[in-house]
Amino acid sequence: MNKVVALLKQQVGKQAADTPTPSPLMVWLNPVLRSIEEGMVVFEYKVRKEMTNPIGTLHGGISAAIIDDAIGTAVYTYGEEHFYSTINNVIDYMSPAYENDIVIAETKVIKKGRQLINAQCNIWNSDRSKLIAQGSSNLIRTSIPK
């Protein structure tokens, strides 16, 4: 197990706001880390009022942010020396989620190359019986060191 995964495993069961995360967006989304392995992460989110759209469902932009941030965390688990940046984020919206719902984001890296990484994320309702959204992204290695 690499050092990053070992460190993140200590955060399982905690909300992001209570952990040393480098992502201000993650602090705002405030998920609970449920499980983590190299290239894989599962987060749980409570849909808050400020995460909804005018019709009271989880805003598509928030779903996109959840997917992008969760994928970023899955990539981070590799402990690379440089940051990766999203170059595309393709999202399909399948079902609504509502204020106070709990949603689960399951993320995994599909292919890791030297410069590019492809990853996917599914957002489910709390019992994983309803797919809320699914997304896939490609990320590129930057020259920005961590």
For each residue, the residues with C-beta under 8 A, 3 or more apart:
1: 5 6 9 38
2: 5 6 38 77 78 79
3: 6 7 79
4: 7 8 76 77 78 79
5: 1 2 8 9 36 37 38 77 79
6: 1 2 3 9 10
7: 3 4 10 11
8: 4 5 11 12 33 36 73 77
9: 1 5 6 12 36
10: 6 7
11: 7 8 14 19 33 36
12: 8 9 33 34 35 36
13: 32 33 34
14: 11 18 19 32 33
15: 18 19 30 31 32
16: 19 21 23 26 27 29 30 31 32 33
17: 27 30
18: 14 15
19: 11 14 15 16 33
20:
21: 16 26 27
22:
23: 16 26 27 69 72
24: 27 28
25: 28 29 65 69
26: 16 21 23 29 30 31 69 73
27: 16 17 21 23 24 30
28: 24 25
29: 16 25 26 45 62 65 66 69
30: 15 16 17 26 27 45 46
31: 15 16 26 43 44 45 66 70 105
32: 13 14 15 16 43 44 45
33: 8 11 12 13 14 16 19 36 41 42 43
34: 12 13 42 43 44 104
35: 12 40 41 42
36: 5 8 9 11 12 33 40 41 42 73 77
37: 5 40 41 77
38: 1 2 5 77 78
39: 74 75 77 78 108 109 112 119
40: 35 36 37 74 77 107 108 109
41: 33 35 36 37 70 73 74 77 105 107
42: 33 34 35 36 104 105 106 107
43: 31 32 33 34 66 70 73 104 105 107
44: 31 32 34 102 103 104 105 126
45: 29 30 31 32 66 102 103 104 105
46: 30 100 101 102
47: 51 52 58 97 98 99 100 101 102 103
48: 51 52 99
49: 52 99
50:
51: 47 48 58 59 62 99
52: 47 48 49 56 57 58 59 98 99
53: 56 57 58 59 60
54:
55:
56: 52 53 98 99
57: 52 53 96 97 98
58: 47 51 52 53 62 63 96 97 98 101 103 132
59: 51 52 53 62 63
60: 53 63 64 91 93 133
61: 64 65
62: 29 51 58 59 65 66
63: 58 59 60 66 67 91 93 123 132 133 135
64: 60 61 67 68 89 91 135
65: 25 29 61 62 68 69
66: 29 31 43 45 62 63 69 70 103 105 121 123
67: 63 64 70 71 89 91 105 107 121 123 133 135 137
68: 64 65 71 72 86 89 135 137
69: 23 25 26 29 65 66 72 73
70: 31 41 43 66 67 73 74 105 107 121
71: 67 68 74 75 86 107 119 120 121 135 137 139
72: 23 68 69 75 76 84 86 139
73: 8 26 36 41 43 69 70 76 77 107
74: 39 40 41 70 71 77 107 108 109 119 121
75: 39 71 72 78 80 84 109 117 119 139
76: 4 72 73 79
77: 2 4 5 8 36 37 38 39 40 41 73 74
78: 2 4 38 39 75 109 112
79: 2 3 4 5 76
80: 75 83 84 141 146
81: 145 146
82: 141 142 143 144 145 146
83: 80 142 144 145 146
84: 72 75 80 117 139 140 141 142
85: 139 140 142
86: 68 71 72 89 137 138 139
87: 137 138 139 140
88: 137 138
89: 64 67 68 86 135 136 137
90: 135 136 137
91: 60 63 64 67 133 134 135
92: 133 134 135
93: 60 63 132 133
94: 130 131 132 133 134
95: 125 130 131 132
96: 57 58 132
97: 47 57 58 101 103 123 125 132
98: 47 52 56 57 58 101
99: 47 48 49 51 52 56
100: 46 47
101: 46 47 58 97 98 125 126
102: 44 45 46 47 125 126
103: 44 45 47 58 66 97 123 124 125 126 132
104: 34 42 43 44 45 123 124 125 126 128
105: 31 41 42 43 44 45 66 67 70 121 122 123 124
106: 42 121 122 124
107: 40 41 42 43 67 70 71 73 74 119 120 121 122
108: 39 40 74 119 120 121
109: 39 40 74 75 78 112 117 118 119
110: 118 119 120 136
111: 116 117 118
112: 39 78 109 117
113: 116 117
114: 141
115: 140 141
116: 111 113 138 139 140 141
117: 75 84 109 111 112 113 138 139
118: 109 110 111 136 137 138 139
119: 39 71 74 75 107 108 109 110 136 137 139
120: 71 107 108 110 134 135 136 137
121: 66 67 70 71 74 105 106 107 108 134 135 136 137
122: 105 106 107 131 133 134 135
123: 63 66 67 97 103 104 105 131 132 133 134
124: 103 104 105 106 128 129 130 131 132
125: 95 97 101 102 103 104 128 129 130 132
126: 44 101 102 103 104
127:
128: 104 124 125
129: 124 125
130: 94 95 124 125
131: 94 95 122 123 124 134
132: 58 63 93 94 95 96 97 103 123 124 125
133: 60 63 67 91 92 93 94 122 123
134: 91 92 94 120 121 122 123 131
135: 63 64 67 68 71 89 90 91 92 120 121 122
136: 89 90 110 118 119 120 121
137: 67 68 71 86 87 88 89 90 118 119 120 121
138: 86 87 88 116 117 118
139: 71 72 75 84 85 86 87 116 117 118 119
140: 84 85 87 115 116
141: 80 82 84 114 115 116
142: 82 83 84 85
143: 82
144: 82 83
145: 81 82 83
146: 80 81 82 83
